[in-house]
Amino acid sequence: MTLRENELKTLKVLGESGGKASIGQIVSMADLAHAAVMRAALSLSEKNLAKIGEEKKTYLKLTAEGEHYTKLGMPERRLLKALLALGGEASLKEVAEKSSIDEKLLPIALGWLHKKNWAKLDRKAGRLKALVKKAPPLGHDEKLLSLLSEEKTVNVENLPVELRNVVSTLKKRKLIEVEEKTTRWLELTENGWKLVRRGIKVVKEVSQLTPELIVSGKWRKVKLRKFNVVAPGPPIYPGKLHPLRQLLEWVREVFLEMGFTEIRGPIVETAFWNFDALFQPQDHPAREMHDTFYLAYPQTGRLPDDEVVERVAKTHEDGWLTGSRGWRYKWSHEIARKLVLRTHTTATTIRYLAKHKKPPVRVFSVDRVYRNEKLDYKHLAELNQVEGIIMDKGVTFRDLIGTIKEFYRKLGIEKVVFWPSYFPYTEPSAQAVVYIPKLKVWMEMGGMGMFRPEVLAPLGIKYPVLAWGLGFDRLAMVMLDLDDIRLLYKNDLGWLRRTPLCR
């Protein structure tokens, strides 16, 4: 069995101390740092040469207020002294002035006068009457304060029972502090005693081979300390990207690998681009205040070219040239001009389409959207959305399914199915649903479909457009094994440190 220098020193001190000593005693006698003794103790315990024990003790000491009372006396005693000096009965005002007690302490002093049965207050007359003829001897609470004033710190176990009984009272009055201290000790085992009896020779160890040792040749005579190269080291928490930012970058890389171009758009949108251009009627429930954030100032923005606005208006009212019947209502310019925090990034892609009408177009957006949601473990008012479109000659719904499947496959999600769904601006439409093996559930991840003629025709687009909008934060919950979406934004350092860089 190989023992290090500090372990040998610790064993030697234990032998000299009768086989048992506190960590503090070993630190003093062996002339070692506390951390060094603790490491030696743990190592000796693992080698069955010593065992570690601990004992918890409770100590008392005065607070600043307690020290003040030991000098001037307890407020109730000072009040009683003044009352007796005034003949045993006087007005409360006279007694207070005579005792020079702070006005804030007066209610406390009166309360304890009553509890200790030293005096009685006639509240109607405002007079105080003593119930004793002379000042009583010091009570147990006063004796304990006096003892602490002399000793500074006292172990509760060393106090007589009558003084222990007033500890909780003085603590409530904030006159004393109670401090728990743990004393650790080390005791030799039978194997440890055998080693001590054989004699312990402490050999100084060298932890670093210096140029001086090599040049002088002393390295031949010194004992080099052995290092456990497989022992776990202390955890290191270097700076790193937030897990959400890492996942955002990963999603971007996937779309870029698939041949897409990233686009960005404004956070504040007109209702025209956020709703109307997507053939969403102006009386749609999603436009209500309880679902959408409307700006208080400024309240309205500018609409695009009159020709585009007129086409969108006619499409809403009667279908225009699309073959649709429209929504059959009078379209309002004022409603379309209202400013909102965008509820989806489809507003960004439809803006892009309005300016890029010739195929091929393959773009995506990963950005913030805002919805007036009730916050819970899976809903936030501010969230990220993954949006994308493909416009090209002859693209079909099957191409859309293949694109979304490939996207999830690159993220490591293999099981993806599609459920028929409905959206005002796509037809056919579907929901992408993925399987979460850990939870053994299917989870809806977002909507997709082909833009309707009522969306494309007013913008002058003559080719089919595939579109999707996927919930990024819900994807993050799956990828990061979270059961509460709010954790993504809480800046919980413990979670941030534990989350691996690579998965």
C-alpha positions in Angstrom: 0.0 0.0 0.0 1.4 3.4 -1.0 0.8 6.4 1.2 1.4 10.0 0.4 3.3 12.4 2.5 0.2 14.1 3.9 -1.4 10.8 4.7 1.6 9.7 6.6 1.6 13.0 8.6 -2.1 12.6 9.4 -1.5 9.0 10.6 1.4 10.1 12.8 -0.7 12.8 14.4 -3.5 10.3 15.1 -1.1 8.0 16.7 0.2 10.8 18.9 -3.3 11.8 19.8 -4.4 8.4 21.1 -6.0 7.3 17.8 -8.6 10.1 17.4 -8.4 13.8 16.6 -10.5 16.5 15.1 -9.7 17.9 11.7 -8.8 21.2 13.3 -6.3 19.5 15.6 -4.7 17.6 12.8 -4.4 20.8 10.8 -2.6 22.5 13.7 -0.3 19.5 14.7 0.6 18.4 11.2 1.1 22.0 9.9 -1.1 21.3 6.9 -3.9 23.2 5.1 -7.5 22.2 6.0 -8.1 21.0 2.4 -5.0 18.9 2.4 -6.0 17.2 5.7 -9.5 16.5 4.3 -8.1 14.9 1.1 -5.7 12.8 3.3 -8.7 11.8 5.5 -10.8 10.7 2.6 -7.9 8.7 1.1 -7.2 7.0 4.5 -10.9 6.2 4.8 -10.9 4.6 1.4 -7.9 2.5 2.4 -9.6 1.4 5.6 -6.8 3.0 7.8 -9.1 5.6 9.4 -12.7 6.4 9.6 -14.3 9.9 9.4 -17.0 11.0 11.8 -18.8 14.2 12.4 -20.7 15.9 15.3 -23.0 18.8 15.0 -23.1 21.4 17.8 -25.2 24.5 18.3 -23.6 27.7 19.4 -25.1 31.0 20.6 -23.9 34.6 20.3 -25.4 38.0 20.8 -26.8 40.1 18.0 -26.0 43.9 17.9 -29.4 44.5 19.5 -28.6 41.9 22.2 -25.3 43.6 23.0 -27.1 46.9 23.3 -29.5 45.4 25.8 -26.7 43.9 27.9 -25.3 47.4 28.3 -28.5 49.4 29.0 -30.8 46.6 30.3 -33.8 45.0 28.9 -36.4 47.6 27.9 -39.1 46.1 30.2 -36.7 46.3 33.2 -35.8 49.9 32.3 -39.5 50.7 32.1 -40.3 49.0 35.5 -37.4 50.8 37.1 -38.8 54.2 36.0 -42.3 53.2 37.1 -41.1 52.2 40.6 -39.1 55.5 40.8 -42.4 57.3 40.1 -44.1 55.6 43.0 -45.4 52.4 41.3 -48.1 54.2 39.3 -48.0 56.9 36.7 -49.1 57.9 33.2 -47.5 56.0 30.4 -46.1 59.3 29.0 -44.3 60.0 32.3 -42.9 56.5 32.6 -41.6 56.6 29.0 -39.9 60.0 29.5 -38.4 58.8 32.8 -37.0 55.6 31.3 -35.7 57.4 28.1 -36.9 54.4 26.1 -37.0 54.8 22.3 -40.6 55.2 21.1 -40.3 52.2 18.9 -39.3 50.0 21.8 -42.2 51.1 24.0 -44.8 48.6 22.7 -42.2 45.8 23.1 -41.4 46.8 26.7 -45.1 47.0 27.6 -45.8 43.6 26.1 -43.0 42.0 28.1 -44.0 43.9 31.3 -47.4 42.2 31.0 -46.0 38.8 30.1 -43.6 38.8 33.1 -46.4 40.1 35.3 -44.4 43.1 36.4 -47.0 45.8 35.6 -50.5 46.4 34.1 -51.6 49.1 31.7 -55.0 50.7 32.0 -55.5 51.6 28.3 -58.5 53.9 28.8 -56.8 56.0 31.5 -53.3 55.6 29.8 -51.8 54.8 33.2 -49.3 52.1 34.1 -49.4 50.3 37.5 -46.6 48.2 39.0 -47.6 44.7 40.2 -44.3 44.3 42.1 -42.9 46.5 44.9 -39.3 46.2 43.9 -37.3 45.2 40.8 -37.3 41.3 40.5 -34.0 39.5 40.3 -32.5 38.8 36.9 -34.6 36.4 34.8 -33.2 33.4 32.9 -33.3 35.4 29.7 -31.2 38.2 31.2 -28.8 35.7 32.7 -28.2 34.1 29.3 -27.6 37.5 27.7 -25.1 38.4 30.5 -23.3 35.0 30.0 -23.0 35.6 26.2 -21.7 39.1 26.9 -18.9 37.6 28.9 -18.2 34.4 26.9 -19.0 35.8 23.3 -19.9 32.2 22.1 -21.5 29.4 24.1 -22.3 25.8 23.2 -26.0 25.1 23.9 -25.1 21.7 25.4 -23.1 23.3 28.1 -26.0 25.5 29.3 -28.2 24.5 32.3 -31.8 23.5 31.4 -33.3 26.7 32.6 -31.1 28.8 30.3 -31.7 26.4 27.3 -35.5 27.0 27.7 -35.2 30.7 26.9 -33.1 30.3 23.8 -36.1 30.2 21.4 -37.6 33.3 23.1 -34.4 35.4 22.8 -34.0 34.2 19.2 -37.6 35.4 18.4 -36.7 38.7 19.9 -33.6 38.8 17.6 -31.3 39.2 20.6 -29.2 36.1 19.9 -28.0 34.2 16.8 -28.1 30.4 16.7 -25.3 28.9 14.6 -24.9 25.2 13.7 -21.3 24.0 13.5 -20.2 20.6 12.3 -17.0 19.2 13.8 -15.3 16.4 11.9 -12.9 14.0 13.4 -10.7 11.2 12.2 -10.2 7.9 14.1 -7.7 5.1 13.4 -9.1 1.7 12.4 -7.5 -1.6 13.5 -5.4 -1.6 10.2 -4.4 2.0 10.9 -3.2 1.1 14.4 -1.1 -1.7 13.0 0.6 0.7 10.6 1.2 3.3 13.4 2.7 0.7 15.8 5.2 -0.4 13.1 6.4 3.1 13.0 5.8 5.9 10.5 8.6 7.6 8.6 7.4 10.7 6.8 9.3 11.2 3.5 9.0 14.5 1.8 7.4 14.2 -1.6 8.1 16.4 -4.6 5.2 17.1 -6.9 7.2 18.9 -9.6 10.5 17.9 -11.2 12.2 21.3 -11.5 15.4 22.2 -13.5 17.2 22.8 -10.2 16.5 19.2 -9.1 17.7 17.8 -12.4 20.9 19.9 -12.6 21.9 19.2 -8.9 21.2 15.5 -9.2 18.9 15.7 -6.2 16.1 14.1 -8.2 17.8 10.7 -7.6 17.2 11.1 -3.8 13.7 12.7 -3.6 10.4 10.8 -3.8 8.3 11.9 -6.7 4.6 12.1 -5.9 2.4 9.8 -7.9 -0.6 11.2 -9.7 -3.8 9.4 -10.5 -4.3 10.4 -14.1 -7.7 8.7 -14.3 -9.2 10.5 -11.3 -12.1 12.8 -12.2 -11.1 16.5 -12.2 -13.2 19.4 -11.1 -16.0 20.3 -13.6 -15.2 23.2 -15.9 -17.9 25.5 -17.2 -16.4 27.4 -20.2 -18.3 29.9 -22.2 -20.5 28.4 -24.9 -23.5 29.2 -27.1 -27.0 29.0 -25.5 -28.6 25.6 -26.5 -31.4 27.4 -28.2 -28.9 29.4 -30.3 -27.0 26.2 -31.2 -30.2 24.6 -32.4 -31.1 27.7 -34.4 -27.8 27.5 -36.2 -28.2 23.7 -36.8 -31.6 24.3 -38.4 -30.1 27.0 -40.6 -27.3 24.7 -41.7 -29.8 22.0 -42.6 -31.8 24.3 -44.8 -28.7 25.8 -46.4 -27.4 22.2 -47.1 -30.8 21.5 -48.8 -30.2 24.5 -51.2 -32.4 27.1 -49.5 -31.6 30.8 -49.0 -32.4 32.6 -45.7 -34.6 35.7 -45.6 -35.6 38.1 -42.9 -38.5 40.4 -42.4 -39.9 43.1 -40.1 -41.2 42.2 -36.6 -44.0 44.9 -36.9 -46.2 44.1 -39.9 -49.4 45.6 -41.3 -52.4 43.4 -41.0 -52.4 43.4 -44.8 -49.2 41.3 -45.1 -49.9 39.3 -41.9 -53.5 38.4 -42.7 -55.1 39.9 -45.8 -52.5 38.8 -48.4 -52.9 35.3 -47.0 -56.6 35.3 -47.8 -57.5 35.4 -44.1 -60.8 37.2 -43.7 -60.9 40.4 -41.6 -63.4 38.9 -39.2 -61.3 35.8 -38.6 -61.0 34.9 -34.8 -57.2 34.9 -35.1 -57.3 38.7 -35.6 -59.0 39.4 -32.3 -57.1 41.2 -29.5 -56.9 38.0 -27.4 -54.9 36.3 -30.1 -52.9 39.1 -31.7 -50.8 42.0 -30.3 -51.9 45.3 -32.0 -49.6 48.4 -31.7 -50.9 51.3 -29.6 -48.7 53.8 -31.3 -48.4 54.1 -34.2 -51.6 52.2 -34.9 -51.5 52.1 -38.7 -49.0 51.6 -41.5 -48.8 52.0 -45.3 -50.3 49.6 -47.7 -48.4 48.4 -50.8 -49.2 49.4 -54.4 -52.9 50.2 -55.1 -53.1 47.6 -57.8 -52.0 44.8 -55.4 -54.3 46.1 -52.6 -57.3 46.3 -55.1 -56.7 42.7 -56.2 -56.5 41.4 -52.6 -59.7 43.3 -51.8 -61.6 41.9 -54.7 -60.4 38.4 -53.9 -61.7 38.7 -50.4 -65.0 40.2 -51.6 -66.0 38.0 -54.6 -62.9 35.8 -55.5 -61.8 38.2 -58.3 -60.4 36.1 -61.2 -59.4 33.0 -59.1 -62.7 31.1 -59.6 -63.4 31.4 -55.9 -66.5 33.0 -54.4 -64.3 34.9 -51.8 -65.4 35.6 -48.3 -68.4 37.7 -49.4 -67.9 40.8 -47.2 -66.9 44.4 -47.7 -63.1 44.6 -47.4 -61.7 47.4 -45.2 -58.6 49.4 -46.0 -58.5 50.7 -42.4 -58.4 47.2 -40.9 -55.7 46.2 -43.4 -53.5 49.2 -42.3 -53.4 48.2 -38.6 -50.0 47.4 -37.3 -49.4 44.1 -35.4 -46.5 42.1 -34.0 -46.3 39.4 -36.7 -48.1 36.2 -35.6 -46.2 34.1 -38.1 -43.2 34.4 -40.4 -45.4 33.6 -43.4 -45.8 37.3 -43.7 -42.0 37.4 -44.4 -42.2 34.8 -47.2 -45.3 36.3 -48.8 -43.6 39.7 -48.9 -40.6 38.0 -50.6 -42.9 36.2 -53.1 -44.5 39.5 -54.1 -41.1 40.8 -55.3 -39.7 37.5 -56.7 -42.3 36.1 -59.0 -40.1 34.0 -61.3 -39.1 30.4 -60.4 -37.1 28.8 -58.9 -37.5 30.2 -55.4 -36.3 28.2 -52.4 -36.2 30.4 -49.2 -36.5 29.9 -45.5 -36.8 32.0 -42.3 -36.1 31.2 -38.7 -37.3 34.1 -36.6 -39.4 35.4 -33.7 -43.2 35.6 -33.8 -45.7 36.9 -31.2 -49.0 35.6 -30.1 -51.3 36.7 -27.2 -51.2 33.3 -25.6 -51.8 32.2 -22.0 -48.3 31.2 -20.8 -47.8 27.6 -19.7 -45.4 24.7 -20.0 -45.9 24.5 -23.8 -47.1 28.0 -24.8 -45.2 31.3 -24.9 -46.2 34.8 -26.1 -42.9 35.2 -27.9 -41.6 32.2 -29.8 -39.5 31.1 -32.8 -40.9 29.8 -36.1 -39.3 27.9 -39.0 -40.9 29.1 -42.2 -40.1 28.1 -45.8 -41.4 28.1 -49.4 -40.6 26.5 -52.7 -41.9 28.0 -55.9 -41.1 26.1 -59.1 -42.6 24.7 -62.3 -44.5 21.5 -61.6 -43.8 21.1 -57.9 -46.5 19.0 -56.1 -47.7 18.2 -52.6 -45.5 15.1 -52.7 -42.4 17.3 -53.1 -43.5 19.2 -49.9 -43.8 16.0 -47.9 -40.4 14.8 -49.1 -38.8 18.1 -48.2 -40.2 18.1 -44.6 -39.3 14.5 -44.1 -35.7 15.2 -45.3 -35.5 18.2 -42.9 -36.5 16.2 -39.9 -34.3 13.2 -40.9 -31.2 15.6 -41.0 -32.2 16.5 -37.4 -32.3 12.9 -36.4 -36.0 12.5 -36.3 -37.0 9.5 -38.4 -40.7 8.9 -37.7 -42.7 11.7 -39.4 -46.4 11.4 -40.6 -48.8 13.9 -42.0 -52.4 14.5 -41.0 -54.9 16.3 -43.2 -55.6 19.8 -41.8 -57.1 23.2 -42.8 -55.5 26.7 -43.1 -57.2 29.7 -44.8 -54.3 30.2 -47.2 -53.2 26.6 -48.3 -55.0 23.8 -50.0 -54.3 20.9 -49.7 -53.0 21.4 -46.1 -51.5 19.1 -43.6 -49.9 18.9 -40.1 -46.5 17.4 -39.7 -46.5 15.0 -36.7 -43.3 13.4 -35.3 -42.8 10.5 -32.9 -41.0 11.2 -29.7 -39.5 7.8 -28.5 -38.6 9.0 -25.0 -42.2 10.1 -24.3 -43.8 7.5 -26.6 -46.1 10.1 -28.1 -46.8 11.7 -31.4 -46.3 15.5 -31.4 -47.7 18.1 -33.8 -44.8 20.2 -35.1 -46.5 22.6 -37.5 -48.6 23.3 -40.6 -47.9 23.0 -44.3 -49.6 23.1 -47.7 -49.8 24.6 -51.1 -50.7 28.3 -51.4 -54.3 28.8 -52.7 -54.9 30.7 -56.0 -56.6 33.4 -53.8 -53.1 34.0 -52.3 -51.0 33.7 -55.5 -53.1 35.4 -58.2 -53.4 38.9 -56.6 -49.6 39.0 -56.3 -49.2 38.0 -59.9 -47.6 34.6 -59.2 -48.3 31.9 -61.8 -46.5 28.9 -60.4 -47.3 26.5 -57.6 -45.9 27.4 -54.2 -45.2 24.9 -51.4 -45.2 26.5 -47.9 -44.7 25.4 -44.3 -44.5 26.9 -40.8 -43.0 24.7 -38.1 -42.9 25.5 -34.3 -39.2 25.8 -33.5 -39.6 26.0 -29.7 -41.6 22.8 -29.7 -38.8 21.3 -31.8 -36.3 22.5 -29.2 -38.3 20.8 -26.4 -37.9 17.5 -28.3 -34.3 17.9 -29.2 -33.2 19.1 -25.7 -35.4 16.7 -23.7 -37.4 19.4 -22.0 -40.9 19.1 -20.5 -41.4 22.9 -20.0 -40.8 25.3 -22.9 -40.2 28.2 -20.4 -36.9 26.7 -19.4 -35.5 27.8 -22.7 -35.7 31.5 -21.6 -35.2 31.3 -17.8 -31.3 31.4 -18.0 -31.1 28.6 -15.5 -27.3 28.3 -15.1 -27.6 24.7 -13.8 -29.4 23.6 -16.9 -27.2 25.7 -19.2 -24.1 24.1 -17.8 -25.5 20.6 -17.9 -26.7 20.7 -21.5 -24.0 19.2 -23.7 -22.5 21.0 -26.7 -22.9 17.9 -28.9 -25.8 15.5 -28.9 
